[in-house]
């Protein structure tokens, strides 16, 4: 209500400001106000229809898209400048980069559009700010699976899925439905390549393959989160430009892997004797995994994992040698039992060796999404380790048993960055054949000796043994702290039972 004959129509305007803040990133919608005559009682005149704000949010998005188009054509026009659009008698303005999906402030105010500093007095009522007409468009989804088995040679599996914008389960509300279109597939194959060899070869050659791909196309442009992606793409003239933007905003991941686990030759059925040089004592494994991804913040990310190992395991039951057991005079004397029972083994009971390597490589390049023209460099992360493990069980006699195990860990140093020159590859090969730079070493040694006291007739009721354990640990200092030396730790124990 405005006092009689003090103001004219459109002397004041009401504005609604929506955005992340009040100053730098907001939309504004301004409506020139119509006056209500003094003493008016007709509801249609007390609340003039012209003063009502019917603001479709799509209008704000359209104006923002027009502002973005103007920025591409005029390099001097930037985000800090206010862009103004006339919606009949109402005014729409955009400042900065507001986002309707991240509204933090709403301001309602009155503006005096007059010039000259003229003072005006009025009473203004604002009521019933509401949001209506949600987008309830639904979507659909599909999933498929296929499995195929080829006797004992291969197992194949394929799985694929797709969902569109607006898809959601029955218990989800509108805000929880999909805001992107996604497509995924996964293909796996498990093969036994040993079936390609003759049956009597006894070759086990398992191989596992996997390829998966995932693509997500957003409904809204992540670089301009309240603008539909289709609207952003329509602003570009050529298909090449549209494809470039579509590639930038996509969330794309592709995974490839191949795995050979425990490749070996098994012993023929019924053959129990083992020789130290048998090929059946060896086993081999190798695995490779690659993950490529990109999204609106990452231009590309490539992760590669390599792992492999060579194992050797020799098990046998060596013959026990008793050099004095056939002497007849030793069999008659009870006190000569110590000599008669003297024995030894000429081969270890078990010997195993394994060497493994693991290499991790990550190359990432972030995408510059700011207005500053700066080329961001690639970032690299690497780790190449090697390990060697030894185990030996040797029964020197039936009463003396010896166990020894050792573990050595080392790092293969690599040049920084991408390996793309012959000199860099040669330096890595040299470090590999040199078994890397040692970082950790551990061994454990124990002896169990059952004392032959029970072989003496007077002490046959006594059983006694001696156990000796010893361990050794060595850790190198980091390259940055070479001057502080390495760490060594010894542990020894002797027990009499």
C-alpha positions as CSV (number, residue, x, y, z in Angstrom):
1,X,0.0,0.0,0.0
2,X,1.4,3.4,-1.0
3,X,0.1,6.7,0.2
4,X,-2.1,8.6,-2.3
5,X,-0.5,10.8,-5.0
6,X,3.1,10.2,-3.6
7,X,4.4,7.7,-6.2
8,X,3.7,6.6,-9.8
9,X,3.8,3.1,-11.2
10,X,7.3,1.7,-11.8
11,X,8.8,4.2,-9.4
12,X,10.2,1.4,-7.4
13,X,11.2,-2.2,-8.3
14,X,11.4,-5.4,-6.3
15,X,14.3,-7.7,-6.9
16,X,15.0,-11.3,-6.1
17,X,18.7,-12.3,-5.9
18,X,19.6,-16.0,-5.9
19,X,23.1,-17.3,-5.8
20,X,26.2,-18.5,-3.9
21,X,26.7,-15.1,-2.4
22,X,25.2,-11.6,-2.6
23,X,28.0,-9.8,-4.4
24,X,30.0,-12.0,-6.9
25,X,27.9,-15.0,-8.0
26,X,24.2,-14.5,-8.3
27,X,21.1,-14.3,-10.5
28,X,18.8,-11.4,-10.1
29,X,15.2,-10.9,-11.3
30,X,13.8,-7.4,-10.9
31,X,10.1,-6.4,-11.3
32,X,8.8,-2.8,-11.6
33,X,6.0,-2.3,-9.0
34,X,2.5,-1.1,-9.6
35,X,1.0,1.1,-6.9
36,X,-2.2,0.4,-5.0
37,X,-4.4,3.4,-4.6
38,X,-5.2,4.7,-1.1
39,X,-8.3,3.1,0.4
40,X,-8.5,0.3,-2.3
41,X,-10.4,-2.8,-1.2
42,X,-10.6,-4.9,-4.4
43,X,-8.1,-7.9,-3.9
44,X,-7.1,-7.8,-7.6
45,X,-6.1,-4.1,-7.1
46,X,-4.6,-4.5,-3.7
47,X,-2.3,-7.2,-5.0
48,X,-1.8,-6.2,-8.7
49,X,-1.1,-9.2,-11.0
50,X,1.8,-7.2,-12.5
51,X,3.6,-7.3,-9.1
52,X,3.5,-11.1,-9.0
53,X,6.8,-12.9,-9.8
54,X,6.3,-16.0,-12.0
55,X,9.9,-16.9,-12.5
56,X,10.7,-20.1,-14.5
57,X,14.2,-21.2,-13.5
58,X,14.9,-22.2,-17.1
59,X,14.9,-18.4,-17.9
60,X,17.9,-17.9,-15.6
61,X,19.7,-20.7,-17.3
62,X,18.9,-19.4,-20.7
63,X,20.2,-15.9,-19.8
64,X,23.3,-17.4,-18.4
65,X,23.9,-19.4,-21.6
66,X,23.5,-16.1,-23.6
67,X,26.0,-14.5,-21.3
68,X,28.5,-17.3,-21.9
69,X,28.0,-17.0,-25.7
70,X,28.7,-13.3,-25.4
71,X,31.9,-14.0,-23.5
72,X,33.1,-16.3,-26.3
73,X,32.5,-13.5,-28.9
74,X,33.8,-10.6,-26.8
75,X,37.1,-11.4,-24.9
76,X,36.8,-8.2,-22.9
77,X,33.6,-9.3,-21.3
78,X,34.2,-11.5,-18.2
79,X,32.5,-13.2,-15.3
80,X,32.9,-10.1,-13.1
81,X,30.8,-8.0,-15.5
82,X,27.0,-7.9,-15.0
83,X,25.0,-9.2,-18.0
84,X,21.5,-7.8,-18.3
85,X,18.5,-9.2,-20.2
86,X,15.1,-7.7,-20.6
87,X,12.1,-10.1,-20.0
88,X,9.3,-7.8,-21.2
89,X,9.2,-5.2,-18.5
90,X,11.2,-7.3,-16.0
91,X,15.0,-7.4,-15.9
92,X,17.2,-10.5,-15.6
93,X,20.8,-10.1,-14.7
94,X,23.7,-12.5,-14.2
95,X,27.0,-11.8,-12.3
96,X,29.8,-14.3,-11.8
97,X,29.1,-18.0,-12.1
98,X,26.1,-18.8,-10.0
99,X,24.7,-22.3,-9.8
100,X,21.1,-23.2,-9.1
101,X,22.2,-26.6,-7.8
102,X,24.2,-24.9,-5.0
103,X,22.1,-21.9,-3.8
104,X,23.2,-20.6,-0.5
105,X,21.6,-17.2,-0.3
106,X,18.3,-15.6,-1.4
107,X,17.8,-11.9,-1.1
108,X,14.6,-10.0,-1.5
109,X,14.9,-6.2,-1.7
110,X,13.5,-2.9,-3.1
111,X,15.4,-0.7,-5.4
112,X,14.9,3.0,-6.3
113,X,15.6,3.2,-10.0
114,X,15.3,7.0,-10.1
115,X,18.2,9.3,-10.5
116,X,19.2,12.4,-8.6
117,X,18.9,10.9,-5.2
118,X,15.1,11.5,-4.9
119,X,13.7,10.1,-1.7
120,X,10.6,7.9,-1.9
121,X,8.4,6.4,0.8
122,X,6.3,3.2,0.5
123,X,5.0,0.2,2.3
124,X,5.7,-3.1,0.5
125,X,4.4,-6.6,1.3
126,X,6.1,-9.8,0.2
127,X,4.4,-13.1,0.7
128,X,4.4,-16.8,-0.4
129,X,7.8,-17.5,-1.9
130,X,7.4,-21.1,-3.2
131,X,8.9,-23.6,-5.6
132,X,6.7,-25.7,-7.8
133,X,6.5,-27.8,-11.0
134,X,9.4,-30.3,-10.3
135,X,10.8,-32.1,-13.3
136,X,9.4,-35.6,-12.8
137,X,10.6,-37.0,-16.1
138,X,11.5,-40.7,-15.6
139,X,14.1,-42.9,-17.2
140,X,14.8,-46.5,-17.8
141,X,17.6,-49.1,-17.2
142,X,18.6,-52.4,-18.6
143,X,21.0,-55.2,-17.6
144,X,22.2,-58.3,-19.4
145,X,24.5,-61.2,-18.5
146,X,25.9,-64.0,-20.7
147,X,27.9,-67.0,-19.5
148,X,29.6,-69.5,-21.8
149,X,31.6,-72.6,-20.9
150,X,33.8,-74.4,-23.4
151,X,34.4,-77.8,-21.7
152,X,37.5,-77.7,-19.5
153,X,39.2,-75.1,-21.8
154,X,37.5,-71.8,-21.1
155,X,34.8,-69.9,-19.2
156,X,33.6,-66.7,-20.7
157,X,31.3,-64.1,-19.1
158,X,29.8,-60.8,-20.3
159,X,27.8,-58.3,-18.3
160,X,26.4,-55.0,-19.5
161,X,24.2,-52.3,-18.1
162,X,22.7,-49.0,-19.1
163,X,20.6,-46.4,-17.4
164,X,19.3,-43.0,-18.5
165,X,18.6,-39.7,-16.9
166,X,15.7,-39.8,-14.4
167,X,15.9,-43.5,-13.6
168,X,15.5,-44.4,-10.0
169,X,14.0,-47.2,-7.9
170,X,10.5,-46.9,-6.4
171,X,11.6,-45.9,-3.0
172,X,13.8,-43.0,-4.3
173,X,12.5,-39.4,-4.4
174,X,13.0,-37.0,-7.3
175,X,16.2,-35.6,-6.0
176,X,17.8,-39.1,-5.8
177,X,17.2,-40.1,-9.4
178,X,20.0,-40.3,-12.0
179,X,21.4,-37.1,-13.2
180,X,23.6,-38.8,-15.8
181,X,23.4,-41.4,-18.5
182,X,25.6,-44.4,-17.8
183,X,26.8,-47.3,-19.9
184,X,29.0,-50.2,-18.6
185,X,30.2,-53.5,-19.8
186,X,32.6,-56.2,-18.4
187,X,34.1,-59.1,-20.3
188,X,36.0,-61.8,-18.6
189,X,37.7,-65.0,-19.8
190,X,39.3,-67.8,-17.8
191,X,41.3,-70.2,-20.0
192,X,43.4,-73.3,-19.3
193,X,46.0,-73.1,-22.0
194,X,47.5,-76.4,-20.8
195,X,44.7,-78.1,-22.6
196,X,46.5,-77.2,-25.9
197,X,49.5,-79.5,-24.9
198,X,49.4,-83.3,-25.1
199,X,47.8,-85.0,-22.1
200,X,51.1,-86.6,-21.0
201,X,52.8,-83.2,-20.8
202,X,51.0,-82.4,-17.6
203,X,51.2,-78.7,-18.2
204,X,49.1,-76.3,-16.2
205,X,48.9,-72.9,-17.9
206,X,45.9,-70.9,-16.4
207,X,45.2,-67.5,-18.0
208,X,42.7,-64.8,-16.9
209,X,41.6,-61.9,-19.1
210,X,39.3,-59.0,-18.2
211,X,38.2,-55.8,-20.0
212,X,35.7,-53.4,-18.6
213,X,34.6,-49.9,-19.7
214,X,32.3,-47.3,-18.1
215,X,31.0,-44.1,-19.6
216,X,28.9,-41.5,-17.8
217,X,27.4,-38.6,-19.6
218,X,26.0,-35.9,-17.3
219,X,22.7,-34.2,-17.7
220,X,24.2,-30.9,-16.7
221,X,27.5,-29.4,-17.8
222,X,29.9,-29.9,-14.9
223,X,31.8,-26.7,-16.0
224,X,28.5,-24.8,-15.6
225,X,26.5,-27.0,-13.2
226,X,23.0,-25.5,-13.7
227,X,23.2,-25.5,-17.5
228,X,22.0,-28.6,-19.5
229,X,24.8,-30.2,-21.4
230,X,22.7,-30.3,-24.6
231,X,22.3,-26.5,-24.3
232,X,26.0,-26.0,-23.8
233,X,26.8,-28.2,-26.8
234,X,24.2,-26.4,-29.0
235,X,26.2,-23.1,-28.6
236,X,29.1,-24.5,-30.6
237,X,29.0,-24.3,-34.3
238,X,31.1,-27.4,-35.4
239,X,30.8,-31.0,-34.5
240,X,34.5,-31.1,-33.6
241,X,34.0,-28.5,-30.9
242,X,31.0,-30.3,-29.5
243,X,32.9,-33.6,-29.4
244,X,35.8,-31.9,-27.5
245,X,33.4,-30.5,-24.8
246,X,31.6,-33.9,-24.6
247,X,34.9,-35.6,-24.0
248,X,35.9,-33.2,-21.3
249,X,32.7,-33.5,-19.2
250,X,32.5,-37.3,-19.6
251,X,33.5,-39.6,-16.7
252,X,35.3,-42.4,-18.5
253,X,37.1,-45.4,-17.1
254,X,38.6,-48.4,-18.9
255,X,40.3,-51.4,-17.1
256,X,42.4,-54.1,-18.8
257,X,44.0,-57.0,-17.1
258,X,45.8,-60.2,-17.9
259,X,46.9,-62.8,-15.4
260,X,49.0,-66.0,-15.5
261,X,49.0,-67.7,-12.1
262,X,51.2,-70.6,-11.1
263,X,52.3,-71.9,-14.5
264,X,53.9,-75.3,-13.9
265,X,54.5,-78.8,-15.0
266,X,53.1,-81.4,-12.7
267,X,54.7,-84.8,-12.0
268,X,53.3,-87.8,-13.8
269,X,50.9,-90.0,-11.7
270,X,52.8,-92.6,-9.6
271,X,56.1,-90.8,-9.8
272,X,57.2,-89.8,-6.3
273,X,61.0,-89.5,-6.7
274,X,62.1,-85.9,-7.0
275,X,65.4,-84.7,-8.4
276,X,66.9,-81.3,-7.7
277,X,67.0,-80.3,-11.4
278,X,63.4,-81.4,-12.3
279,X,61.4,-78.8,-14.2
280,X,58.4,-79.7,-12.0
281,X,60.1,-77.9,-9.2
282,X,59.6,-74.5,-10.9
283,X,56.5,-72.3,-11.2
284,X,55.9,-68.9,-12.8
285,X,53.3,-66.2,-12.4
286,X,52.7,-62.8,-14.1
287,X,50.0,-60.2,-13.8
288,X,49.3,-56.9,-15.6
289,X,46.6,-54.4,-14.8
290,X,45.9,-51.0,-16.5
291,X,43.4,-48.4,-15.6
292,X,42.7,-45.4,-17.8
293,X,40.3,-42.7,-16.7
294,X,39.4,-39.1,-17.4
295,X,36.8,-36.7,-16.1
296,X,36.1,-33.0,-15.9
297,X,39.0,-32.4,-13.5
298,X,41.5,-34.9,-14.9
299,X,42.7,-34.8,-18.5
300,X,43.9,-38.3,-18.1
301,X,45.1,-40.7,-15.5
302,X,47.0,-43.9,-16.4
303,X,47.8,-46.5,-13.7
304,X,49.8,-49.6,-14.5
305,X,50.5,-52.5,-12.1
306,X,52.9,-55.2,-12.9
307,X,53.5,-58.3,-10.7
308,X,55.4,-61.5,-11.3
309,X,57.3,-64.2,-9.7
310,X,59.5,-67.2,-10.2
311,X,59.4,-70.0,-7.7
312,X,61.5,-73.1,-7.0
313,X,60.5,-75.8,-4.5
314,X,62.4,-79.0,-4.0
315,X,61.0,-81.7,-1.6
316,X,62.5,-85.1,-1.1
317,X,62.8,-87.9,1.4
318,X,66.6,-88.6,1.5
319,X,67.8,-91.9,2.6
320,X,69.2,-92.2,6.1
321,X,72.8,-93.4,6.2
322,X,74.0,-95.6,9.2
323,X,77.6,-96.4,8.5
324,X,78.1,-98.5,11.6
325,X,74.8,-100.4,11.7
326,X,76.2,-103.6,10.1
327,X,79.1,-104.1,12.5
328,X,78.2,-107.2,14.5
329,X,80.3,-106.4,17.6
330,X,78.4,-103.1,18.0
331,X,75.1,-105.0,18.2
332,X,76.2,-106.9,21.3
333,X,77.2,-104.0,23.5
334,X,74.5,-101.9,25.1
335,X,76.9,-99.1,25.8
336,X,78.0,-99.1,22.1
337,X,74.6,-98.0,21.0
338,X,75.7,-94.4,20.5
339,X,78.2,-95.5,17.9
340,X,75.9,-98.1,16.3
341,X,73.0,-95.6,15.9
342,X,75.2,-92.9,14.4
343,X,73.4,-91.6,11.2
344,X,73.2,-88.7,8.8
345,X,71.4,-87.5,5.7
346,X,73.3,-86.4,2.6
347,X,70.5,-84.1,1.1
348,X,68.3,-81.4,2.6
349,X,64.7,-82.4,3.2
350,X,63.4,-79.2,1.6
351,X,64.8,-76.3,-0.3
352,X,62.7,-73.4,-1.8
353,X,63.5,-70.2,-3.5
354,X,61.2,-67.5,-4.8
355,X,61.8,-64.1,-6.3
356,X,58.9,-61.6,-6.9
357,X,58.7,-58.2,-8.4
358,X,56.0,-55.5,-8.2
359,X,55.9,-52.3,-10.2
360,X,53.4,-49.5,-9.7
361,X,53.2,-46.6,-12.2
362,X,50.8,-43.7,-12.1
363,X,50.8,-40.8,-14.6
364,X,48.2,-38.0,-14.1
365,X,47.5,-34.8,-15.8
366,X,45.0,-32.4,-14.2
367,X,42.7,-30.3,-16.4
368,X,42.9,-26.6,-16.2
369,X,39.2,-25.5,-15.6
370,X,40.0,-21.9,-14.6
371,X,40.1,-18.8,-16.9
372,X,43.9,-18.6,-16.5
373,X,45.7,-19.9,-19.5
374,X,48.3,-22.2,-17.7
375,X,49.4,-25.6,-18.9
376,X,49.5,-28.0,-16.0
377,X,52.4,-30.5,-16.0
378,X,52.1,-34.2,-15.7
379,X,52.5,-35.8,-12.3
380,X,54.2,-39.2,-11.8
381,X,54.2,-41.7,-9.0
382,X,56.3,-44.9,-9.1
383,X,57.4,-47.8,-7.0
384,X,59.4,-50.8,-8.3
385,X,60.2,-53.5,-5.7
386,X,61.9,-56.9,-5.8
387,X,62.0,-59.6,-3.1
388,X,63.9,-62.8,-2.7
389,X,62.8,-65.5,-0.2
390,X,64.9,-68.6,0.7
391,X,63.9,-71.6,2.9
392,X,65.9,-74.7,3.7
393,X,65.1,-77.6,6.0
394,X,68.0,-80.0,6.6
395,X,67.9,-82.9,9.0
396,X,71.6,-83.5,9.5
397,X,70.7,-86.6,11.6
398,X,67.5,-88.0,13.1
399,X,68.2,-86.0,16.2
400,X,69.7,-82.8,14.7
401,X,67.3,-80.7,12.6
402,X,68.2,-77.4,11.0
403,X,65.9,-74.7,9.6
404,X,67.0,-71.6,7.8
405,X,64.9,-68.9,6.1
406,X,65.9,-65.5,4.6
407,X,64.0,-62.6,3.0
408,X,65.6,-59.8,1.0
409,X,63.7,-56.7,-0.1
410,X,65.0,-54.1,-2.6
411,X,63.9,-51.2,-4.7
412,X,64.7,-50.7,-8.4
413,X,65.3,-47.0,-8.8
414,X,63.8,-45.4,-11.9
415,X,64.4,-42.1,-13.6
416,X,61.6,-39.6,-12.9
417,X,58.9,-39.1,-15.5
418,X,57.9,-41.1,-18.5
419,X,60.3,-43.7,-19.6
420,X,60.7,-43.0,-23.3
421,X,64.4,-43.1,-24.1
422,X,66.9,-45.9,-24.6
423,X,69.2,-44.6,-21.9
424,X,66.3,-44.6,-19.3
425,X,65.3,-48.2,-20.2
426,X,68.9,-49.4,-20.0
427,X,69.3,-47.9,-16.6
428,X,66.2,-49.8,-15.3
429,X,67.5,-53.0,-16.8
430,X,70.8,-52.5,-15.2
431,X,69.2,-52.0,-11.8
432,X,67.0,-55.1,-12.3
433,X,70.0,-57.3,-13.1
434,X,71.8,-55.8,-10.1
435,X,68.8,-57.0,-7.9
436,X,68.0,-53.4,-7.1
437,X,69.0,-51.3,-4.1
438,X,68.7,-53.3,-0.9
439,X,66.3,-51.9,1.7
440,X,65.5,-54.8,4.0
441,X,67.1,-58.1,5.0
442,X,65.9,-60.7,7.5
443,X,67.0,-64.2,8.3
444,X,66.1,-66.7,10.9
445,X,68.2,-69.8,11.9
446,X,67.2,-72.5,14.3
447,X,68.7,-75.9,15.4
448,X,66.9,-78.6,17.3
449,X,69.2,-81.2,18.9
450,X,67.7,-84.2,20.8
451,X,70.5,-85.3,23.2
452,X,71.3,-89.0,23.0
453,X,71.2,-89.5,26.8
454,X,68.4,-92.1,26.5
455,X,70.8,-94.3,24.6
456,X,72.8,-94.8,27.7
457,X,71.3,-97.8,29.6
458,X,71.4,-96.1,33.1
459,X,69.8,-92.9,31.7
460,X,67.3,-94.4,29.3
461,X,64.4,-92.8,31.2
462,X,65.7,-89.3,30.4
463,X,64.7,-87.3,27.3
464,X,66.4,-83.9,26.7
465,X,66.8,-81.5,23.8
466,X,68.6,-78.2,23.0
467,X,67.0,-75.5,20.9
468,X,68.9,-72.6,19.5
469,X,67.3,-69.7,17.6
470,X,68.9,-66.7,16.0
471,X,67.5,-63.9,13.9
472,X,69.1,-61.0,12.1
473,X,67.4,-57.8,10.7
474,X,68.9,-55.1,8.6
475,X,67.1,-52.0,7.3
476,X,68.7,-49.3,5.2
477,X,68.1,-45.6,5.8
478,X,66.3,-43.5,3.2
479,X,68.2,-41.8,0.5
480,X,67.6,-38.5,2.2
481,X,69.2,-39.8,5.4
482,X,72.1,-41.8,4.2
483,X,74.4,-40.1,6.6
484,X,72.6,-41.5,9.6
485,X,73.5,-45.1,8.8
486,X,71.4,-48.3,8.7
487,X,69.5,-50.2,11.4
488,X,70.7,-53.7,12.6
489,X,69.1,-55.9,15.1
490,X,70.1,-59.4,16.4
491,X,68.2,-61.8,18.5
492,X,69.5,-65.1,20.0
493,X,68.1,-67.7,22.4
494,X,69.2,-71.0,23.7
495,X,66.8,-73.4,25.5
496,X,67.4,-76.7,27.3
497,X,64.4,-79.0,27.7
